[in-house]
Structures are given as structure tokens and as C-alpha cells.
């Protein structure tokens, strides 16, 4: 029954969605030894959040051209469609692309082409959230926001910030988010994952976001949880990622259900699925097997995701029609 539920995703990093097999193929193509960060029998190799970022960057560096990003994106969206996903957003980092000489416009058009190719064969819909990297600093994130605002693309409908949450304060990035918001982009930010409830509160106070990536450590502050519920802020929760990265010690301790029962709008997402031995379908399975939901409850999380998606009204209506809403 979980397999048959229509699914939607708001929180996944495009390079982080690359399978180890695809990355190894890219390594062979470019003559790069991937054994330092991929075990062919076990997948990506890392031990903590810092080494995870290193493995992520090493894999991302093997997507070096527009054609590479088309391949990556189409592969990702076809895989999602096979899981009965009807809509998905992906995070794309101009900083990652710039490191390998791919311009922002080339990057976005390549990702858009990959989405369009997958849509043509499966009907899946998708959009792109351009992200700044927090650990690159406020000036760099602001430059990314200006780049995105100055080069609009119909598939780029959101702006966010990823990277190491432990660096800088949310308020340091207020100008970047203001630039993106004034350009008409939806706003989301990673918060409440490695850092506590205060990072979620600061995001609400300073960045004007309608969604929070992760946000799970808001559970540490009952007043903040009430605020999230009252303001209708959507939480892009990634259960498997939270467990693998030791944000919580077990699914029994994970606050997904407590947050939902408190009135928060929660969604299910895969984050960087192969790094965490997960998939979008697996996140929905976790909701049933670990959090105690019934398969019929899952449609509620899909609807919240579509309601919160950074899409135009006509697209949202079409997606909701697929749910019978």
C-alpha cells in the first residue's frame, strides 16, 4: 500500500541524489579514483557530518558539464517516478557548479532539461531551489541570491541555504533572503538539524521563510512548536537522514509524530538518499513502520507538500487533481 501512495518531495540535493554506481561511472569517465569515498559493495564512505560533506563534494565534483547534470537529473526524476512520486523539488548549488567551470545558467538549463525529459516519459513534475552554501559566508550567499534574482528561469522557483548549519547566524544572511524574496522566489532554509531550536526561531525572525529544511529540533522549545503550528510553517523532515546523522538516536525518539500532533505541517523527504541508504518511498515506509501511521494517512503528507510547493497555481491545481483533492 505504501508503494501505491502518490508521493511528493520538497527537500533533496541534486548532487546528493547521485547513486554510487552513477558516480563511479563518472569517475571512470574522467579518470578519477572514487575508492576514497565509495565502497562498491557498501556505498558512500563517511563517518560524521564533516566527512559526509567531503564525500558529497567529491561526488559532486564528478558532474562537470551540462550533459552530466542532464544525466544526473533525469536519472533522479525517473527513479522518483518509479516510486510513484508526482512532484519533486531539488536543491541546486551554483557554487558547486562554479567549481567545475559550469555557469549558473548552464547548470539550471541542464537540470531543467533533465526534469523535462523525465516529465515527458513519466508525467512527473519538478522545480529547482537555488541554494547558497552557509559555510561559504554571508557575502557569498548574498552573491548567489543576486545571481539567481538577476537570471530568472521558469523552473527556478525557490531560494534556500544549505551547508554547515553550525557556521554563522541566521541573521547574517537576512539581506540575501530579502533579495531572493523581492525577486518573487519562495524561501526555505536548513535549520534545526545540527543546531537547536534557536536556529529555527532565528530563521523565522530574520529570513522570512515559509518552509524550514529539517526543523526537527524545534521540538526542544514548546513555544516555538506552537508558533510553527500557528504560522503554518512547513517542515521538510528527512527521518532517515536524521537517524543516520545522529540528530536523534532512534526512530522511537524522533519527533515527527509529536510535531504533527502539535499542529505542525510536516512532510517526508529523502535529503541525500543514497548517502543515507534511503529513498523517498523508504521515508514513507518509515512513517508507517516506525511512526505508526496507516498507509491512508500518508496522502496527507503528500498534500501538504504540494500545498507548500513553490509552483504556480495552475500547476498546483493539476497536482492536487492527481490526488483527487
N, C-alpha and C positions, 0 to 999 in steps of 0.2 A: 504493500500500500504506500509506503514512503516513496518508492520509485515512481509511482504514478502521480504523485502530487506535483502540480506546476510550481516551479521554484523561481526565485529572483535573488540577485546578489548586488550589494552596494559597495562591498569592501574587498577588493583583490588587486594586488600589484601585478602589472602585466609581466615584468621580468621574473617575479616570484612565482608566476604560474607555469614557468617553463619546466617541463619534465626533465629529470636527469638524462633520459635517453635522448631527448632533443638537444640538450646542452652538450652531451658527449658527441653527437653528430656534428654540432657546430665546432667543437674542439678539433675534431678530425679535419673539418673543412679548412680551419685556419691554422692548423699545425700547433695547437695549444694542448698541453698535457693537463687534463682535468682531474687527475688522480689525487691532487692535494685537497680537493673539496667535493669529490664524488666517488663513492664506492659503488661500482657497478651492481653489486649484489644487495646493497642496503640503501643507496640513495645519497642525498647530500650529507656532508660531514661537517658538523659543528657541535659545540658543547655549551655555549652560553649566548646571550643576546649579541655580544660584541663579535664573536666568531660567526654567528648567524649572519650578521651584516656583511662580514667579509666573504662568506660563501655566496651570499646574494650578489654582491658586487662582482665577484669572479664570474658567476654565471651570466650576469647582465652584460659584462664586457664582451661576451661572445656573440652578441647581436649587434652587428657593426654596420648594417646598411638598411635601407628602406625595405629591400626584399626580405631581409632577416626578420624585420618586425612584422611584415605581412604574414610570413610563415608562422611566427610565434602567435600572433593574434588569431589568425584563422584556426590554428590548431587548438587554441584555448577555447574559442567560442564553439567550435564543433564538439569539443569534449563536453562543454556545458549543455549544449542542445541534447546530447545523448543522455544527460541526466534529467531531462525534461525541464530544463531552465528556459524560461521565456524572455528574460531580460537580465542583463548584467552590465555593471559599470566596472571600468578598470582604471587604476591609477597609472599615470604615465609621467615620468620624470624627465624634463628637459635636461637636467644636469647629467643624468646617466647617458643620455643620447649624445650630449656635447663632448663627453669624454672620449667617444669613439668617432667623432667627426660628423655626426648626424645632426643636421639643424632641426630646430623645433618644428618648422613647417613640414619637413620631410618625415619626421617622426610621427606627427599627428596624421598626416595623409596616409602613411603606411598603416597605422593602426586602424584608421577609418576604412581603408581598403580591406583589411583582414576581417573587420566586422561585417562589411557589406558582402564579402564573399560568403561568409558563414550564413548570413541572413538569407542570401539568395537560394541556398540549398536546404536550409532548415527552418527559416522563419524567425530565428532568434533575433532579438533587438538588443542594441548596446549603445553605450555612450562612454565618453572619456572624461576623467577628472585629472586635470593637470596639477601636479604637486611640486611644491618646493621641499627641499630637504632641510630639516630643522638644524641638523648638526653643521650645515654649511653657514649658518648665521643669518641674522635678520636682513642684512643688506643683500645677500644672495637670494633669499626668499622673496624679498621685495622686487628684485630684478626679474625673477621668474614670473611674479604676478604681472609686472608691466609687460613682459614679453607675451604672455597669454592674452592680456587685455588688448594689446596692440595688433595681435594677429588672430582675430576671431575665426573660428571654424564651427560649422554647424554641429559637429559631433562632440566638440568640447563644450560641455555644459556646466562643469563644476571646477572649483579650485579647492585645493586642500594642502595639508602639510604632513609629511611622513618623516621618517628618520628617527634619530635618537631622542626620545622624549625627555631624557634626563638633562638635556642641554638647553640653556636659556629659559626665559619666562614666556608665557603666552603673550603677555602684553608687549613684548619686544617685537612681535610680528603683527601688531594691530594695523599698521599702515599697509602692509602687503594685503591683508584681508579686506581692508577698505577699498583698495584699488580694484581687487577682483570683484567685490560686491557691486561697486559702481559700474563695472563692465557688464553686469547682469548675470554673473555666474553664481550658481549655488555654492554654498560654503560648508565644508566639513573639515575636521582636524582630528588627528590622533591625540587622544588624551585618556588618562585614567587606565593606563595599561601598566607601564613600568613605574609611573608616578601615581600618587594617590588622588583622593577626591579633590584636592585643591587644584589639580591641573584641569579637571573638568569644570570646576567653578570658574576658574580664570578664563577658560575658553569661552564660556557663556558670557562672562563680564566684558571681555575685551575683543573678541573676534567676530561676533555676530553670526555664529554658525547655527544652522538648523539641524545639523546632524553631528554626532561625535563618533569617531572611529574608536571602537572598543568601549570606553566609558565605564567598564565594569567595576572599577574601584570607587565609583560614586557610592557604592553600597556602604562604604565606610562612614558616610555622612547622611543621616536620615533626612535632614533639612534639604540637602542637595537632591536627594532622590525625589522628595516632594516637588521641588522646583522643576526637575526634569519632567515629571508627570504633568504638572500644571502647564508648563510651556509647550508641551508636546514635542520636545526634542527627541529625535530618533537616535537610538544607539545601534551602531553597526557592530554587533557582537560576533566574535570569532571563537567559539568554545574550544575547538581542538588546539588552536594556537595558544590560547590562554593556559591550557594544561601543559603543553609541551614546553612552553617558555617559563613554566613555574610561577605564573601570575597567581594561580591557585593550585593547591596540592592535589586536588582530585575533583571529579565532576560533582561529587557529593557536596563539596564546598563552594562550587561555582554559583554565583548569584543570579544567573539568568532568570530562574523562576521567581525569585524574590523581587527582582526588578520589575518583571512583568506584573506580578500580583500587586505591586505598589502603584501600578498605573502607567509605568514607563512604556514607551513604544519601542519594542525590541525587534531586531531582525537577525537572521542567520547568515553567516558569511564565512569564506574559507581563507581569506588573508593571503597566504603564500602556500597553497595547498600541498605541493609535493615536498616542501621543506618540513611540513608537519604531518606527513603521511595521511593526508586528508583529501577531501573533495567537498563540493557543495552538497552533494547527496549525502555524504557522511555527516555533515553538520546537521542536516535534517534528521538523520538517523539518531544522532546523539540526543536531539531534543526528545525523541520518543524513548530511547533505551536508557538514557541517563537522567533526564529531567522529568520523565513521567508524563509527557504529553501523549495524547492519542493522535493517530495519523490524521484524523479530520481536523485537529487543532492547527496543523501546520499551514493550512491555507491562510490562516490569519496572519502569520509572519510574512508570507509572500505578499499579501495585500498591503501590509504596512510598508514593505519595501517599495512596491510600485507607487503607493501614495506619496512616498518620500523621494522617489527618483527624480533626478534632475533632467526632466523631459518636458516637452511642450504638452499642452492639454490634449491635443488630438492623439498623440502617441500614448499618453496615459489612458485615455478612454479605450483605445484599441487593446491595450494590455489588460485592463480590467475586464473587458469583454471576454478575453480568453479565460478569465477566472469565473466567468458567469456573474460578475458583480455589476 
